[in-house]
Amino acid sequence: MNFLKISSPGKKNHRSSPRLSLGTRLTLSIGLIITLTSLILFIWIYGLQEQQAIQQINTEAQALLTEMIVLREWVSSYNGVWTTSPGDYYLDTEDGFFRKSPAMVTKELSNLSDDKGYYRFHITSLILTNLENAPDDFEHDSLIQFEKNPVSITSFDRSGEEPVYRLMIPLIVEESCLRCHADQGYQIGDVRGGLSVLVPVTEMEASLTDNRRALILAALSIVSLVMIALYFLVRRMVIAPVGQLKMVAEAVGDGNYDARCTLNTGDELEIFGQTLNQMVTNLKISRDSLNNRIKQRTQELDLISDVALIISRAGALEDVLDEALEKIVNVPGVAGGMIHLFEEGDTWLAAHAGLPATMINCFNHIQHDEDHLRIRQSTREGIQVADIEDEICQKFFPNAQCRAHDDCPAIAEGHSRLAFVLLNSRSRSLGILTLFSKDATSFSPEFMQLLECLGHQLGVAVENARFHQRTEQMAILEERNRISRELHDSLAQTLGWLRIKTEILEDDLRLGEIEKSQTDMMTIRRVVGDACYDVRESIDGLRTAPTGDLTTTAAAWISEFRQRSGLLTDFRAMDGDVRLSAVVEAELLRILQEALTNVRKHAQAQQVGVNLQVKGSFAELIVEDDGCGFEYKSNQDAGHFGLRIMRERAERLGGTFQVETTPGKGTRVTALLPLHPSMRSDIK
């Protein structure tokens, strides 16, 4: 019988074998049950044989005693027996004959039977007429028991050379007994003694021993034969198929999903083999599907990672969108795509990849509100994937030349599917990603989830780019305001003063006031020098930019300030390498420049102290001078343009700005900014 065939063997396994095989354990288990059953049966049969033997020998002893009782009654009915031989005992003699009593006859018969090795009788009593008939221990106990209950008593006696079976019955006084025992006070019905018989049991025990040996041998033979037959049957019908099924299971466990089995047992094992084949087939299908999904998910994660890396490079928005779109269209099933951005009621093509010029032209000039609103509204309604047909062309392609079926560039290029994904950031639609495919089964729900994730990433990138653009514009406007203020406060006023002074100098020279003119020329020369210094300081302030190391940048700027101003400037910086965000570093640097400029222009100081430290999660800048000071209240910043600008810089990042000053006792400016601030949402 062909139980199993392995169509494709798996690689060799190295699993440790069990200590006992299934066949051995099954055979031993059944063999143990059979052995226990045989043992119980043997004990029961042997017990029956022993009971039968005891019953047989008891019946024999009863028969002997019955014959002896009958014989005694016969002798007693004739008042004794007359014999020609005196024997060992007799009552009297007459004319050469000797009369013997029933007891004497019993004694002589017992001696005769004992000599021949048959059995032996013994008559005894508690009241003896012959001391030779004295009872032994068994007989004495039996006679006492007869006084209470006159029933026969049995026992095995193994105290002698040969084991015997003893049976003792009570002797009841009858009328014939009174002839000899009247003088002993007996009455009819009394127990006057007992008669016992001793039957040898050597042959019986030998027979029982032979039977026991035969039973043991038979049991061992039956158990051995049954176990041998059982082992071969189990091995053929169970172990061989199960062993082969085990080989298939181990092959599958080692990764070989091509293993199959063919069982022809015609029972449950055959059904199990068919089920196992189906299970292995399903496992192979599941494994292949899982591997494909893992591969697909890995590609998706790589795509998300690549797009995130592209976005993190902080390049130009168009470059970021072009590079990200190139990564997306490289996904299997995607033939090309484009990205449109929404801005102030207009929709413009920001990036495209893998598409011909005819298709790009269809989307290149979407300038009417109704066009991009229709696309956005359709996407919000869930129309994210669609087949490219007449209706789709008319609905999504804005240009008339792209709507007709015959002239539709998408259909002409072999595209059959398209997908839309909005670029969202904080629940706002900033653009739309459109992908085309030539595969009618592309754009699965899982891929659309990936596109939605990428749409959020690109939306954040667009939002960040626009935010940085607005930030740069704000910075430019702020610097323009600062430069215009400084020009107004310094250079414009200086030039105005020089114009008036030169007119006065011209009048003095016309009048011939030489000495006064020389004094005015010296004053003009000094004012021009101060103006040059202000211009130089403004230029240096504009050229100084954050470098990532505020301590080094501030130290370099303070060194130049010290040389130009001639003020004794002490700079104490933070210990260690503390990294600040770029915006915090820039604002601290601008506050430092503004504060030192105010000291140079207005404080009339001899010494300046600058202290830059880190306290917890904040950076603290202190600028302190020993100048003239001034009257100041916190609500007077409107009258001090420079102080108001410094306060706005600090508070915009969630920090604080404090001015401490007293006339004649100098000024202390303190700015406290967080190391890593969160920009306020109202900053535009």
Summary of the structure (lengths in Angstrom):
residues: 684
radius of gyration: 64.4
end to end distance: 87.8
largest distance: 221.9
contacts: 1968
relative contact order: 0.05
helix: 57%
strand: 17%
